[in-house]
Amino acid sequence: MRHCSVQVRGLLTREELDRYNALMEVGSYLESQSQYDLAYTVQKEVDILIIPAIERLKDKGRARDRATAEYLEEKRRLALELELEQLENED
């Protein structure tokens, strides 16, 4: 069974995490019994279960990117204002 990343697991709700852990336990048992065809089905369920958490992780990344872009734009604007002020002071 393939585990999802720690970042994704951290964004699972309590219900999702409980279901994830139960599915992983069942999948591991099936693999230990060489029931790989059934373990594959369980893995597919895990993959479907984590989709909302992956989307939440992507949303956090987009928000971080927006905040970075706003910060850089503000920094650029302040640098331009400072340069304009220096040019006005030279005259």
Order of alpha helices (4+ residues) and beta strands (2+ residues): alpha-alpha-alpha-alpha
